[in-house]
């Protein structure tokens, strides 16, 4: 799969957030979308996902399957971690998958009882276990301590398959992933 972003521009009133941004995203590759706060990283991801309409430019193809980790957790507080994934149509041995990145037993707890870092890991599992062509992660590692971060990155890589993976992060993720990562600057 190849995703083409051509001359994407977006303004909010007089504020130009993205101006004539173009990139090609290829299957199996990892892309870091980099830029200072307010440079349009999240806006670009939202345009790719079809959640925000660009002022000009194109995203091709438009009918791709996308799974995402948003900046906000977007979890159902009254459900367990396991049931949050089931609610998204994820099947298989969900508890076993969650046990790979959460403390044992946490998969059965309501997400309202989980720490911020554990909640982020639930969001990451939800995104990587969903069937998709494009995996988008917007600041996925916030709240995850360094010890768990290594495990989470290994988990992502074990489940990445041949998908396009895009990540926004203020950290240098190439060092974390140990992979050849293309940096797209906004």
Phi, psi and omega in degrees: 000141176231130178248125181253123173253118185238118172051046180287128174226144178209132175233152170241100187066232179275353183272112176277118182265317179228135180227115176050051179272130178227144177196158174242127181248121184252148178306143177081355183259157177246134180234131172258124174266114189244152177161161179293166176305136179085006183275355176106011182300307180294322177300316179299315178299319179294327175293315179301320181282352181081015179273338178228139179269127176288155177285324176207163179100175183223153171238118181231138352284166181260349185255042180269152177275125185237137168239149189215151165250114180274166175298324176269151184294322180053050178251156176272107189304324186278354180258157174289166175303315180299315182289333174297320179289320177298323181297339178265008177085011179281133182240180180098195182274078185298316182300316178299320178295314180295326179297341179287335184233358178240159173299147179305134180092342182293333181298333182267353181278149172298140182296337177296342180264357182270152176291167179301317179294323178292321178298319178298321180293326175296317179297320179295315178299317180302317182289314185286335180275344178286145176288123180201165174261333183231128178248114182252131179229113182258105183050055187289341188263003180296131179086358180260122182289163186301321181297316180283335183300318179300315179297318180295318179296318176298322178296314179300312182295325179293335183250000185295324183057222182257027181280160168282131178240120176242135183225134166259137179197144176278344179273164176278098186284341178300319177296322182289319185274339182063028183238165173282109184245131176274130180259122177254115185265135175255000000 
